[in-house]
Amino acid sequence: MFKPSKKVNSKGFLLLYLLVIVIMLLLWVSRLQITQPETRDIPVALKPHLVSPARQLPQFLLNSKGKQVLTNQSFKQRWSFVYFTHPHCQPECGAVLAVLNNLSQFFAAADIQFLLINYDDQQSIYETEQVKPALPLYTGDKQILDTVMKAFGFLFLRTQFKQGYQIEQQHDIFLVDPKGRVYARFKPPFTSFTLQQQFFALRDFYARSE
């Protein structure tokens, strides 16, 4: 009768163990989001605004009141300005919306889009008279909105009360490049003129470095 050698069994077990470890390491590495180091020579004036490295938007789908859809593919082949808002943002968001409206009029002849995203999943922005946006407005369910906000790096704070809640948010404007990546971020205070100048500088840098 054949009797298996303990030495052979030990060697086989060791090889199997090593194989399992290698497979686990490969799976772990494949799931890592490896951030490439910044190699571009970024001008000092652009460093406060540039997202480095640019963040690729994930797949998502949002809807407007008119049943229009906004997906990650909607950002390809053009520059896009994006602002996150909610139904009760006034008066804080009023100045930002005015800046975006002025900016959109300045770039009316250019293939640049200006978009608003309602991130308050607890109330439709169309249920209140506080916000009557002149720019395209999109929203979606909580899970999708959370994914989009994480990709942009947008943060807000919701304080719950016995009756209702209060929201505090960042009033930054985001710039998405023609590759569908979050490319820059503008923090207030700003004006439509300063955003114009910063956008021109960013676009020139993009043309030289991409």
C-alpha positions as CSV (number, residue, x, y, z in Angstrom):
1,M,0.0,0.0,0.0
2,F,1.2,3.5,-0.9
3,K,2.0,5.7,2.1
4,P,2.2,9.4,1.3
5,S,5.4,11.0,2.5
6,K,5.1,13.6,5.2
7,K,7.9,15.5,3.5
8,V,6.0,15.6,0.2
9,N,2.8,16.7,2.0
10,S,4.6,19.5,3.8
11,K,6.1,20.7,0.6
12,G,2.8,20.6,-1.2
13,F,1.1,22.5,1.7
14,L,3.8,25.1,1.6
15,L,3.4,25.6,-2.2
16,L,-0.4,25.8,-1.8
17,Y,0.0,28.4,1.0
18,L,2.3,30.5,-1.0
19,L,-0.1,30.4,-4.0
20,V,-3.0,31.6,-1.8
21,I,-0.9,34.4,-0.5
22,V,0.1,35.5,-4.0
23,I,-3.5,35.4,-5.2
24,M,-4.6,37.5,-2.2
25,L,-1.8,40.0,-2.8
26,L,-2.8,40.3,-6.5
27,L,-6.4,40.9,-5.5
28,W,-5.4,43.5,-3.0
29,V,-3.2,45.4,-5.4
30,S,-5.8,45.3,-8.1
31,R,-8.3,47.0,-5.8
32,L,-5.9,49.8,-4.8
33,Q,-6.5,53.2,-6.3
34,I,-2.9,54.1,-6.9
35,T,-2.4,57.8,-7.1
36,Q,0.2,58.9,-9.6
37,P,2.7,61.5,-8.2
38,E,2.4,65.0,-9.6
39,T,5.1,65.5,-12.2
40,R,3.9,68.8,-13.8
41,D,5.5,72.1,-13.1
42,I,2.4,73.9,-11.7
43,P,2.5,77.7,-11.8
44,V,2.3,79.2,-8.3
45,A,-0.9,81.2,-9.2
46,L,-2.7,78.0,-10.1
47,K,-1.7,75.8,-7.1
48,P,-4.6,77.1,-4.9
49,H,-7.2,76.0,-7.6
50,L,-5.7,73.0,-9.4
51,V,-6.9,69.6,-8.2
52,S,-3.7,67.6,-8.3
53,P,-3.9,65.0,-9.7
54,A,-7.2,65.5,-11.5
55,R,-9.9,63.1,-10.3
56,Q,-11.8,61.0,-12.8
57,L,-15.6,61.1,-12.3
58,P,-17.3,57.7,-11.7
59,Q,-20.3,56.4,-13.6
60,F,-23.5,58.1,-12.5
61,L,-26.9,59.3,-13.7
62,L,-28.8,62.3,-12.4
63,N,-32.1,63.8,-13.7
64,S,-33.5,67.3,-14.2
65,K,-37.1,68.4,-13.7
66,G,-37.5,68.3,-17.5
67,K,-36.4,64.6,-17.5
68,Q,-33.0,65.5,-18.9
69,V,-30.1,63.3,-17.8
70,L,-26.6,64.1,-16.6
71,T,-24.0,61.4,-16.6
72,N,-20.2,61.2,-16.3
73,Q,-20.2,61.1,-20.1
74,S,-21.9,64.5,-20.3
75,F,-18.7,66.1,-19.2
76,K,-16.6,64.8,-22.1
77,Q,-15.2,67.1,-24.8
78,R,-16.1,70.3,-23.0
79,W,-15.3,72.4,-19.9
80,S,-17.9,72.4,-17.2
81,F,-18.5,74.5,-14.1
82,V,-20.4,72.7,-11.3
83,Y,-22.0,74.1,-8.1
84,F,-23.7,72.0,-5.4
85,T,-26.8,73.6,-3.9
86,H,-30.0,72.7,-2.0
87,P,-33.6,74.1,-1.7
88,H,-32.9,76.4,1.3
89,C,-29.5,77.7,0.3
90,Q,-30.6,81.3,0.2
91,P,-29.3,83.8,1.0
92,E,-25.8,82.2,1.2
93,C,-25.8,80.7,-2.3
94,G,-27.3,83.8,-3.9
95,A,-23.9,85.5,-4.6
96,V,-22.5,82.3,-6.1
97,L,-25.5,81.7,-8.4
98,A,-25.2,85.4,-9.5
99,V,-21.5,84.8,-10.3
100,L,-22.3,81.7,-12.3
101,N,-25.1,83.3,-14.2
102,N,-22.8,86.2,-15.2
103,L,-20.1,83.8,-16.2
104,S,-22.4,81.7,-18.3
105,Q,-23.5,84.9,-20.2
106,F,-19.8,85.8,-20.8
107,F,-19.2,82.3,-22.2
108,A,-22.5,82.1,-24.0
109,A,-20.8,81.6,-27.4
110,A,-18.3,79.0,-26.1
111,D,-18.9,75.2,-25.6
112,I,-18.8,75.5,-21.9
113,Q,-21.6,74.2,-19.6
114,F,-22.7,75.5,-16.2
115,L,-24.5,72.9,-14.0
116,L,-26.1,72.9,-10.6
117,I,-26.6,69.7,-8.5
118,N,-29.1,69.5,-5.7
119,Y,-27.5,67.2,-3.1
120,D,-30.4,67.4,-0.6
121,D,-32.1,64.0,-1.1
122,Q,-34.7,64.8,1.5
123,Q,-36.4,67.5,-0.5
124,S,-36.9,68.3,-4.1
125,I,-35.4,71.7,-5.0
126,Y,-38.6,72.3,-7.1
127,E,-40.8,72.2,-4.0
128,T,-39.6,75.6,-2.7
129,E,-39.8,79.0,-4.2
130,Q,-36.4,80.0,-2.7
131,V,-34.4,78.7,-5.6
132,K,-35.4,79.5,-9.2
133,P,-32.2,78.5,-11.0
134,A,-31.5,79.9,-14.5
135,L,-28.9,77.2,-15.0
136,P,-29.6,73.5,-15.6
137,L,-30.3,71.7,-12.3
138,Y,-29.9,68.0,-11.6
139,T,-30.5,65.6,-8.7
140,G,-30.8,61.9,-7.9
141,D,-31.1,59.4,-5.0
142,K,-28.9,59.5,-2.0
143,Q,-26.5,56.7,-3.0
144,I,-25.8,58.3,-6.4
145,L,-25.4,61.8,-4.9
146,D,-23.0,60.5,-2.3
147,T,-20.9,58.9,-5.0
148,V,-20.8,62.2,-7.0
149,M,-20.1,64.3,-4.0
150,K,-17.2,62.1,-3.0
151,A,-15.7,62.3,-6.4
152,F,-15.8,66.1,-6.4
153,G,-14.6,66.3,-2.8
154,F,-17.7,68.3,-1.8
155,L,-18.7,68.4,1.9
156,F,-21.7,69.6,3.8
157,L,-23.1,69.4,7.3
158,R,-26.8,68.6,8.1
159,T,-28.0,69.4,11.6
160,Q,-31.2,67.6,12.5
161,F,-33.8,69.3,14.8
162,K,-37.1,68.1,16.2
163,Q,-38.8,69.9,13.4
164,G,-36.8,70.0,10.2
165,Y,-33.0,70.4,9.7
166,Q,-30.4,72.9,8.8
167,I,-27.6,72.6,6.2
168,E,-24.2,74.2,6.1
169,Q,-22.1,73.7,3.0
170,Q,-19.0,74.6,1.1
171,H,-19.7,77.2,-1.6
172,D,-16.9,76.2,-3.9
173,I,-17.3,76.1,-7.7
174,F,-15.7,73.0,-9.4
175,L,-14.2,72.9,-12.9
176,V,-14.4,69.6,-14.8
177,D,-12.0,69.2,-17.8
178,P,-12.9,67.8,-21.3
179,K,-11.7,64.4,-20.1
180,G,-14.4,64.2,-17.5
181,R,-12.1,64.9,-14.5
182,V,-12.4,67.2,-11.6
183,Y,-9.6,69.6,-12.6
184,A,-9.9,72.7,-10.4
185,R,-11.8,74.1,-7.5
186,F,-12.5,77.8,-6.8
187,K,-13.1,78.8,-3.2
188,P,-15.0,82.1,-2.3
189,P,-14.7,85.0,-2.3
190,F,-14.7,85.3,-6.1
191,T,-16.3,87.3,-8.9
192,S,-17.2,86.4,-12.4
193,F,-14.2,88.4,-13.6
194,T,-11.7,86.6,-11.4
195,L,-13.1,83.3,-12.4
196,Q,-12.7,84.3,-16.1
197,Q,-9.1,85.1,-15.6
198,Q,-8.4,81.9,-13.5
199,F,-10.2,79.8,-16.1
200,F,-8.2,81.2,-19.0
201,A,-4.9,80.5,-17.1
202,L,-6.0,77.0,-16.2
203,R,-7.1,76.3,-19.8
204,D,-3.7,77.5,-21.1
205,F,-1.9,75.3,-18.6
206,Y,-4.1,72.3,-19.6
207,A,-3.3,72.8,-23.2
208,R,0.5,72.8,-22.4
209,S,0.5,69.9,-19.9
210,E,-2.1,67.4,-21.1
